[in-house]
Amino acid sequence: MRTKGKIVVLILLTVTIAFLHFLVPTDRHTFHILHIILRKLYFLPPVMAAVWFGLRGAVHVTLSISVLFSFHAILDWPENYMEQANQWGELVSFWAVGLVAGLLFQRERALLRDLLRANEETLLGLVSALDMKEHNTNLHSQRVRKYTLLLADKFGFDETGKRAIGFGALLHDVGKIAVPDEILLKPGTLTDEEQKVMRNHPSAGYGIVNRIEFLREAAEIVHAHHERFDGSGYPRGLKGEDIPLGARLFAVVDVYDALTSARPYRPAMSHEEALIEIKKGSSRHFDPKAVDAFLAIPREELNTA
């Protein structure tokens, strides 16, 4: 659920609880029990806010709950001093629950961010070693990741989707670990048998990445990054929108980076020359929507990515 959706849920839940709390009378025993249950439900929105938004969200929601609860207490202040103490106790409890939950979940979110950062640094080390081995540079995978994320912005991906696409782009060639060096580093043309071995690297990469739970979505991009829009790609011959969108976006930037990078057998193309080649591949190699979106990215953004 996106941020706006979570906020709407919290508002609706809080308003519903408050409305029923205001509406239910306390003159009958049954109604009084329901009234008490509704008062206990006030604890739910602060905890949900803590889970979704951490301490700040918990404070904002707890403040709203406190205002609504206090307003009701003023309108219907009990004469029984025990019930008065109970009302004050619940008001304090709202803050105790909201603040403790907010602090705990904020700490958990910070730990998860640190863990994600550590995982990302480990993956960067792995792909840098692979890039240095094949491309004699440790920047190829990082460049295509940044280009892919620029392109993903044009398609409105949320942060979770962008993270998966970023990892997929970063790890796209991890399956080349399974390719023997005499094939991977061969300077000349590969034989048919060697091509067959090389073309297995997306499946090998998928097998590696898919074992890691937080990379399951990224694994789909690794598996499909050599598929072509017209169905002539490999390893599964996927066509059109059967290819994951992240892989369709990556295919464009991977070719762009390959064309604009120098290789032992050819010099690097200019930005303009590379765009001409990418246009030629629209609807055949590439998703036309991905091509159009990539062409709309200013060169300056690509240079600073």
Secondary structure, DSSP 8 states (H G I E B T S, - for coil): --HHHHHHHHHHHHHHHHHHHHHS-SSSHHHHHHHHHHHHHTTHHHHHHHHHHHHHHHHHHHHHHHHHHHHHHHHT--S-HHHHHHHHHHHHHHHHHHHHHHHHHHHHHHHHHHHHHHHHHHHHHHHHHHHHHHTS-S-HHHHHHHHHHHHHHTTT--HHHHHHHHHHHHTTTGGGGGS-HHHHT-SS---HHHHHHHTTHHHHHHHHHTTSGGGHHHHHHHHHTT--TTS--SSS---GGGS-HHHHHHHHHHHHHHHTS-BTTB----HHHHHHHHHHTBTTTB-HHHHHHHHTS-HHHHHH-
